[in-house]
Amino acid sequence: MYKLTVFIPNDALDTVKSALFAAGAGTIGDYEQCCWQVQGTGQFMPLTGSTPHIGTHNCLETVDEWRVEMVVEENAIEATIAALKHTHPYETPAYDVIKVLEL
């Protein structure tokens, strides 16, 4: 089991979450489409050579984003990350994957 955390801008929240759920993420026991989310502010500066979805090269940008967390079974992690990269609007989405130990 893994826990996926991803940061998603407002306008893409439902699209990205739907793709992650369709890839198999967010299932806990007899429940599906499970996640936890909270809104915050992301910060970044697009460098020369980047293709930013939001912002201007070499200018600090802040944007309202959602921090979304969900569990992913091991057999669905590769498909989930592929769905994330395919549907997320950012050139380089910010996410992390943590292995969950069952003790």
Backbone torsions as a table, in degrees:
resi	resn	phi	psi	omega
1	MET	NA	142.6	178.0
2	TYR	-127.2	159.3	170.3
3	LYS	-116.9	124.0	178.3
4	LEU	-100.9	130.7	172.0
5	THR	-120.2	129.8	-178.7
6	VAL	-140.3	148.1	179.3
7	PHE	-108.7	122.8	-170.0
8	ILE	-128.8	131.8	176.1
9	PRO	-68.6	155.8	-176.7
10	ASN	-48.2	-48.1	-172.2
11	ASP	-69.9	-10.8	-178.7
12	ALA	-115.8	2.4	-172.8
13	LEU	-55.3	-55.4	-175.3
14	ASP	-67.2	-38.0	-179.9
15	THR	-63.5	-47.2	-178.0
16	VAL	-68.5	-45.5	179.2
17	LYS	-59.8	-43.0	179.2
18	SER	-59.9	-40.7	179.0
19	ALA	-66.6	-39.8	178.9
20	LEU	-65.5	-43.6	178.1
21	PHE	-63.7	-40.6	179.4
22	ALA	-64.5	-28.2	178.9
23	ALA	-81.3	-6.9	176.0
24	GLY	114.5	0.8	-180.0
25	ALA	-79.8	160.0	171.9
26	GLY	82.1	20.8	178.4
27	THR	-103.7	125.7	176.9
28	ILE	-131.1	109.6	-179.3
29	GLY	58.4	-124.4	-179.5
30	ASP	-92.9	23.2	-180.0
31	TYR	-123.5	144.6	176.3
32	GLU	-129.8	169.6	-177.7
33	GLN	57.7	36.9	178.0
34	CYS	-86.7	133.5	174.2
35	CYS	-159.9	168.3	172.8
36	TRP	-124.6	137.8	-178.5
37	GLN	-145.8	148.3	177.8
38	VAL	-146.9	144.2	-178.3
39	GLN	-91.1	143.1	178.4
40	GLY	-154.2	-165.6	-178.6
41	THR	-120.5	124.4	175.2
42	GLY	-94.8	156.5	180.0
43	GLN	-137.0	139.8	177.8
44	PHE	-165.2	163.3	175.0
45	MET	-129.8	111.2	177.5
46	PRO	-67.0	126.6	179.6
47	LEU	-90.4	160.5	176.3
48	THR	-54.7	133.6	-177.6
49	GLY	100.8	-16.3	178.2
50	SER	-83.5	165.6	175.3
51	THR	-124.1	80.2	-173.6
52	PRO	-72.8	138.6	173.3
53	HIS	-71.5	-36.3	179.2
54	ILE	-131.8	139.9	173.0
55	GLY	103.2	176.0	-177.4
56	THR	-126.4	144.5	179.7
57	HIS	-52.1	135.5	174.7
58	ASN	61.6	22.0	174.7
59	CYS	-122.6	130.0	178.5
60	LEU	-65.1	133.1	-176.7
61	GLU	-125.3	141.5	169.1
62	THR	-122.2	147.6	-176.6
63	VAL	-148.5	142.3	174.1
64	ASP	-69.7	127.2	-179.9
65	GLU	-136.6	164.2	174.1
66	TRP	-109.6	132.8	169.2
67	ARG	-91.7	117.6	-177.0
68	VAL	-118.7	130.1	178.3
69	GLU	-122.8	140.7	176.1
70	MET	-155.8	155.9	175.8
71	VAL	-87.5	154.8	179.5
72	VAL	-141.7	126.3	175.6
73	GLU	-66.1	153.0	-177.3
74	GLU	-56.8	-37.5	-177.1
75	ASN	-72.7	-8.1	-179.2
76	ALA	-115.1	-0.7	-172.4
77	ILE	-66.1	-41.8	-178.9
78	GLU	-65.7	-43.6	178.2
79	ALA	-65.5	-35.8	179.4
80	THR	-65.7	-45.8	179.4
81	ILE	-66.1	-38.3	176.5
82	ALA	-62.4	-42.3	178.2
83	ALA	-64.8	-39.6	177.7
84	LEU	-59.4	-50.9	-177.9
85	LYS	-66.0	-31.4	-178.6
86	HIS	-74.9	-36.1	-173.2
87	THR	-101.7	-20.4	-178.4
88	HIS	-70.4	133.8	-175.4
89	PRO	-73.7	-18.6	-177.5
90	TYR	-75.7	145.3	176.7
91	GLU	-58.1	-41.2	177.8
92	THR	-131.3	92.5	-179.4
93	PRO	-63.3	143.5	175.4
94	ALA	-90.2	118.5	178.6
95	TYR	-154.9	161.9	170.6
96	ASP	-142.6	155.7	179.5
97	VAL	-126.6	126.8	-179.2
98	ILE	-121.6	132.3	177.0
99	LYS	-75.0	132.1	179.5
100	VAL	-97.4	123.9	178.9
101	LEU	-88.2	133.5	176.1
102	GLU	-104.8	101.9	-175.8
103	LEU	-100.7	NA	NA
